[in-house]
């Protein structure tokens, strides 16, 4: 093709504007268009399926280094276009496709896709879990790779991001982040925004965490725990939060996000809406006499607000999930008890009492059944039994707190 080239770099440089636009041909369809204003444009004339077409290759302007296309570069683009024609492709169409793909790529950063993924998935999550998921991405993932197009992210780019979390000793958090990233990449693949999942193979190189049950004390240890809690100097709202956590054995997120509109004082029921539940199904808690008394005491503090447990200093926000755990740690039960531990404690005591059916206990723990029809039936069937469950458990806590002998209590409830 070089034999057909007619122009020299000096000719291109010295070409001056005239009264009308004119062309300087280089051969094989390539020419330089010089306008009356002095602008110079590289163009390629070609035929595709018998139809004459024109392809804009770029501009000749040494003063605009980022856009400037020299004579040699223009010839290279001509060569590439001819190759496309040889492959049966239309260079103009291919250029438009590339431009569109580049635009999509620039607008589909990892963060933008992740937030879209979160918006879709969060409809199945509780509010607390949804907030935790996006917060973890904002803290540990987005600052490093959030502004990179999702299609450009490789395992080698993602690995150090996850390893930085791992280096803090947060092995379980690292595992969850890898799983979330993997889900985002799979979501991107479905939308055609990326071609693979670079997070998936990283499970082979990251340190695996050993799954542990969340710490919980035994029923026999509850009197000492209650005594330590009664002596601990903390805000009354915080103390009542721990008390209600113990009496209702709900999840921490369900307690912290509780609203007064959910409490029915007349029927003694706490109705938790589906959007705040882990499995996105509504759940109700029959309230014991002790729970009602705690709520009446709490109402004097926050009853004029939407939330039962507003954040101190920011009353429109809910209490932090870590508040209850900090209290447990400070009264000497770090590593021995957690907020979730109240669920394990109640479940163990209720099952060992042999007073209640296992299905009723599981229903009160909001462990959903896979059979929706049976679950709906049991929701009504177990109501009376669940009222008894909650009152029985509250009475046990009272007896243990006020110094009854644990052995005699076990005999009386056996």
C-alpha positions in Angstrom: 0.0 0.0 0.0 3.0 2.3 0.6 3.5 2.5 -3.2 0.1 4.2 -3.5 0.9 6.9 -0.9 1.2 10.3 -2.5 1.4 12.8 0.4 4.4 13.8 2.4 4.4 15.1 6.0 5.6 18.5 4.8 2.8 18.8 2.3 0.2 18.0 5.0 1.8 20.5 7.4 2.0 23.4 4.8 -1.5 22.9 3.3 -3.2 26.3 3.5 -7.0 27.1 3.4 -8.6 28.4 0.2 -11.8 30.0 -0.7 -13.4 26.6 -0.9 -12.9 23.3 1.0 -10.5 21.1 -0.9 -8.8 17.6 -0.6 -5.3 16.3 -0.7 -5.4 12.6 -1.8 -2.9 10.1 -0.3 -4.3 7.0 -2.2 -6.4 4.0 -1.5 -9.3 6.2 -0.4 -7.4 8.2 2.2 -7.4 12.0 1.9 -7.0 15.2 3.9 -9.9 17.6 3.9 -8.8 21.3 4.3 -11.6 23.7 5.2 -11.9 27.4 4.5 -11.1 28.0 8.2 -7.9 26.1 8.0 -9.1 23.0 9.9 -7.7 19.7 8.5 -9.6 16.4 8.7 -8.5 12.9 7.7 -11.2 11.0 5.8 -11.4 7.5 4.2 -13.6 6.8 1.2 -14.5 3.2 0.7 -17.2 1.0 -0.7 -19.3 -1.5 1.3 -21.7 -3.8 -0.4 -21.5 -1.7 -3.5 -22.3 1.5 -1.6 -19.8 4.4 -1.3 -19.2 5.5 2.3 -17.0 7.9 4.1 -15.2 7.3 7.4 -13.9 10.1 9.6 -10.5 9.1 11.0 -9.5 12.2 13.0 -8.0 15.7 12.8 -4.6 17.0 11.9 -3.7 19.6 14.5 -0.2 19.4 16.1 -1.4 22.0 18.7 -4.0 19.5 20.0 -1.7 16.6 21.1 -4.6 14.5 22.6 -6.5 14.6 19.3 -3.8 15.1 16.7 -3.5 12.4 14.0 -0.3 12.4 12.0 0.0 11.2 8.4 1.5 7.9 9.5 -1.2 7.4 12.0 -3.9 8.2 9.5 -2.3 5.6 7.2 -2.4 3.0 10.0 -6.1 3.7 10.5 -6.6 3.2 6.8 -4.9 -0.1 7.0 -7.1 -1.2 10.0 -10.2 -0.2 8.1 -9.1 -2.1 5.1 -8.6 -5.2 7.3 -12.2 -4.8 8.6 -13.5 -4.6 5.0 -11.5 -7.8 4.2 -13.3 -9.5 7.1 -16.7 -8.4 5.8 -17.1 -5.6 8.4 -18.2 -2.0 7.8 -15.6 0.3 9.4 -18.2 3.1 10.0 -20.4 0.7 11.9 -17.6 -0.8 13.8 -16.5 2.7 14.9 -20.0 3.5 16.1 -20.1 0.2 18.1 -16.7 0.9 19.7 -17.8 4.5 20.6 -21.0 3.1 22.2 -19.1 0.4 24.1 -16.5 2.9 25.3 -19.4 5.1 26.6 -21.1 2.2 28.3 -17.8 1.2 29.8 -17.1 4.6 31.2 -20.5 4.8 32.8 -20.5 1.3 34.3 -17.9 1.6 37.0 -17.8 -1.1 39.7 -19.5 1.3 42.2 -22.3 2.2 39.8 -23.0 -1.5 39.0 -22.7 -2.4 42.7 -25.2 0.2 43.8 -27.6 -1.0 41.0 -27.1 -4.6 42.2 -27.8 -3.5 45.8 -31.0 -1.8 44.8 -32.3 -5.0 43.2 -31.1 -7.4 45.9 -32.1 -5.3 48.9 -35.8 -5.8 48.3 -35.3 -9.3 49.8 -33.3 -8.1 52.8 -34.1 -6.4 56.1 -33.3 -2.7 56.4 -30.5 -3.4 58.8 -28.8 -6.0 56.6 -29.3 -3.8 53.5 -27.5 -0.9 55.3 -24.7 -3.2 56.5 -24.1 -4.5 53.0 -23.7 -1.1 51.3 -21.7 0.3 54.2 -19.2 -2.5 53.9 -18.7 -1.7 50.2 -18.4 2.0 50.9 -15.8 1.5 53.5 -13.6 -1.4 52.1 -14.3 -1.7 48.4 -15.4 1.5 46.6 -12.4 3.7 47.7 -10.0 1.3 45.9 -11.8 0.1 42.8 -15.2 1.9 42.8 -14.3 4.2 39.9 -12.8 1.5 37.7 -15.0 0.1 34.9 -16.3 -3.2 36.0 -15.1 -4.9 32.9 -11.5 -3.8 33.6 -11.3 -5.3 37.1 -9.2 -8.5 37.4 -8.4 -10.9 40.2 -5.0 -9.2 40.6 -6.7 -5.8 41.1 -9.3 -7.1 43.6 -7.0 -9.4 45.6 -5.0 -6.6 47.4 -8.3 -4.8 48.3 -9.6 -7.9 50.0 -6.3 -8.8 51.6 -6.2 -5.3 53.2 -9.4 -6.3 55.1 -8.0 -9.7 55.8 -4.8 -8.1 57.3 -7.0 -6.5 60.0 -7.9 -10.0 61.2 -11.5 -9.6 59.8 -11.6 -13.0 58.1 -15.4 -13.4 58.2 -15.8 -9.8 56.8 -13.3 -10.6 54.0 -15.3 -13.7 53.1 -18.6 -11.8 53.0 -17.0 -9.0 50.9 -15.6 -11.5 48.4 -19.0 -13.2 48.1 -20.7 -9.8 47.6 -18.2 -8.8 44.9 -18.7 -12.1 43.2 -22.5 -11.6 43.2 -22.0 -8.1 41.7 -19.8 -9.5 38.9 -22.3 -12.2 38.1 -25.0 -9.5 38.0 -22.8 -7.5 35.6 -22.3 -10.6 33.4 -26.0 -11.0 33.0 -26.3 -7.4 31.9 -23.4 -7.8 29.5 -21.2 -5.3 31.4 -18.4 -7.8 32.1 -17.3 -11.2 30.9 -16.1 -13.0 34.0 -16.1 -13.0 37.8 -12.6 -12.2 39.1 -13.8 -12.6 42.8 -14.7 -16.3 42.5 -11.1 -17.7 42.2 -9.9 -15.5 45.1 -11.5 -17.9 47.6 -8.5 -20.2 46.8 -5.9 -17.6 48.0 -7.7 -15.9 50.9 -7.5 -17.2 54.4 -10.6 -19.2 55.3 -12.3 -18.3 58.6 -13.3 -21.0 61.0 -17.1 -20.8 61.4 -18.0 -20.3 65.1 -21.3 -20.2 66.8 -22.0 -16.8 68.3 -21.1 -16.8 71.9 -23.9 -17.4 74.5 -23.9 -18.0 78.2 -25.9 -20.9 79.7 -29.1 -20.5 81.7 -27.1 -21.2 84.9 -24.9 -18.2 84.2 -27.9 -15.8 83.7 -28.2 -14.7 87.4 -24.6 -13.5 87.4 -25.1 -11.8 84.1 -28.2 -10.0 85.3 -26.5 -9.0 88.5 -23.5 -7.5 86.5 -26.0 -5.7 84.2 -27.9 -4.2 87.2 -24.7 -2.8 88.6 -23.4 -1.3 85.4 -23.8 2.5 85.0 -25.3 3.3 81.6 -28.0 5.3 80.1 -31.5 4.0 80.9 -32.4 3.7 77.2 -29.4 1.4 76.7 -30.3 -0.7 79.8 -33.9 -1.1 78.5 -32.5 -2.1 75.1 -30.6 -5.0 76.6 -33.6 -5.9 78.8 -36.0 -6.0 75.8 -33.4 -7.9 73.7 -33.4 -10.5 76.5 -37.2 -10.7 76.8 -38.0 -10.8 73.1 -34.9 -12.5 71.7 -35.2 -10.7 68.4 -32.2 -10.0 66.1 -30.2 -6.9 67.0 -31.2 -5.1 63.7 -34.9 -5.8 64.5 -34.5 -4.3 67.9 -32.4 -1.2 67.0 -34.8 -0.3 64.1 -38.0 -0.8 66.2 -40.7 1.9 65.8 -43.5 2.9 68.2 -46.0 2.4 65.4 -45.2 -1.3 65.5 -46.1 -1.7 69.2 -49.7 -2.5 70.0 -50.1 -1.9 73.8 -53.7 -3.0 73.8 -53.1 -6.4 72.3 -49.6 -6.8 73.7 -48.1 -7.5 70.3 -45.0 -6.1 68.5 -45.6 -6.3 64.8 -42.4 -6.1 62.8 -43.0 -5.4 59.1 -41.5 -7.5 56.3 -39.0 -4.9 55.2 -37.3 -5.0 58.6 -37.0 -8.8 58.8 -34.1 -10.9 57.6 -36.3 -13.1 55.4 -38.6 -10.2 54.3 -41.7 -11.7 55.9 -43.7 -9.9 58.7 -43.2 -11.2 62.2 -45.0 -10.6 65.4 -43.8 -10.9 69.0 -46.4 -11.6 71.8 -45.3 -9.2 74.6 -45.0 -10.5 78.1 -46.1 -8.4 81.1 -42.4 -7.7 81.8 -41.8 -6.5 78.2 -44.8 -4.2 78.4 -43.5 -2.7 81.7 -40.1 -2.1 80.0 -41.8 -0.5 77.0 -43.9 1.8 79.3 -40.7 2.9 81.0 -39.0 3.4 77.6 -42.0 5.4 76.3 -41.3 8.1 78.9 -37.9 8.5 77.2 -38.5 8.2 73.4 -42.3 7.8 73.1 -42.5 11.2 71.4 -40.2 10.0 68.6 -40.6 7.5 65.8 -37.9 5.1 67.0 -37.9 3.2 70.3 -34.1 3.6 70.4 -33.0 6.8 68.7 -29.3 7.5 68.4 -28.2 9.9 71.1 -27.4 13.3 69.5 -29.1 12.2 66.2 -32.6 11.2 67.2 -33.8 10.6 63.6 -31.2 7.8 63.3 -31.5 4.4 65.1 -29.2 3.2 67.9 -26.0 1.6 66.7 -26.0 -2.2 66.3 -22.9 -2.3 68.4 -24.4 -0.6 71.5 -25.7 -3.8 73.1 -22.5 -5.7 72.4 -20.5 -2.9 74.0 -22.6 -3.1 77.2 -22.1 -6.9 77.2 -18.3 -6.4 76.8 -18.1 -3.8 79.6 -19.9 -5.9 82.2 -17.3 -8.6 81.8 -18.8 -10.9 79.1 -16.6 -10.1 76.1 -16.3 -13.3 74.1 -18.8 -15.1 76.3 -22.0 -13.4 75.2 -23.4 -11.5 72.2 -26.7 -9.9 71.3 -27.5 -12.9 69.2 -26.7 -15.0 72.2 -30.0 -14.2 73.8 -31.7 -16.1 70.9 -29.6 -19.1 71.6 -30.2 -18.8 75.4 -33.9 -18.6 75.0 -34.1 -21.4 72.4 -32.1 -23.7 74.7 -34.2 -23.0 77.8 -37.5 -23.3 75.9 -36.6 -26.6 74.2 -35.1 -28.1 77.4 -38.3 -27.2 79.3 -40.3 -29.7 77.1 -43.3 -27.5 77.7 -43.6 -26.2 74.1 -43.6 -27.7 70.7 -40.4 -27.3 68.7 -42.3 -25.8 65.7 -43.8 -23.1 68.0 -40.4 -22.2 69.3 -38.9 -22.0 65.8 -41.8 -19.8 64.7 -41.2 -17.4 67.6 -37.5 -17.3 66.6 -38.7 -16.3 63.1 -37.1 -19.4 61.5 -39.3 -19.6 58.4 -40.7 -22.8 57.0 -40.2 -23.5 53.4 -43.8 -24.6 53.0 -45.7 -21.3 52.8 -49.1 -23.0 53.3 -48.0 -24.9 56.4 -46.3 -21.7 57.7 -49.5 -19.7 57.3 -51.5 -22.4 59.1 -49.0 -22.6 61.9 -48.9 -18.8 62.3 -52.5 -19.0 63.6 -52.2 -22.4 65.3 -49.2 -21.4 67.4 -50.4 -18.0 68.5 -51.7 -19.0 72.0 -48.7 -21.2 72.6 -46.3 -18.4 71.6 -48.0 -16.1 74.1 -47.3 -18.7 76.7 -43.7 -19.1 75.5 -43.0 -15.4 75.9 -44.5 -15.1 79.3 -42.9 -18.3 80.6 -39.5 -17.0 79.4 -40.0 -13.6 81.0 -40.9 -15.3 84.3 -37.8 -17.5 84.2 -35.7 -14.3 83.8 -37.4 -12.7 86.8 -36.9 -15.8 89.0 -33.3 -16.0 88.1 -32.7 -12.3 88.6 -34.2 -12.2 92.0 -32.2 -15.1 93.4 -34.3 -18.2 93.1 -32.2 -21.4 93.3 -31.5 -22.5 89.7 -31.9 -26.3 90.5 -35.3 -25.8 92.1 -36.4 -23.7 89.0 -35.4 -26.5 86.7 -37.4 -29.0 88.7 -40.5 -26.7 88.8 -40.3 -26.2 85.0 -39.3 -29.7 84.0 
